[in-house]
């Protein structure tokens, strides 16, 4: 998580500040080990609120449209199917925007 935050920090426009939404995952907790760069603030979502977490909708889309109702013979087949589903989704940024955008979270500059 520290490496992820450092990478986000490096990509924040100089003079700007990023807000990173976090759910209750164990690696999202500070506990003295998480190093949060000065140009990032962490915003923890309330417990048990997947509707507020856009990535939950991404996982739901992948399960419903790419990964459901399938039988896999081997573990590597599962990994390959997940990689194919992820690559297909990331090749369509408009789809990601349509799934993950929250009208109440839009920013007008």
Secondary structure, 3 states (H helix, E strand, C coil): CHHHHHHHHHCCCCCCCEEEEECCCHHHCCCCCCCCCCCEEEEECCCCCHHHCHHHHHHHHHHHHHHCCCCCCCHHHHHHHHHHHHHHHHCCHHHHHHHHCCHHHCCCC
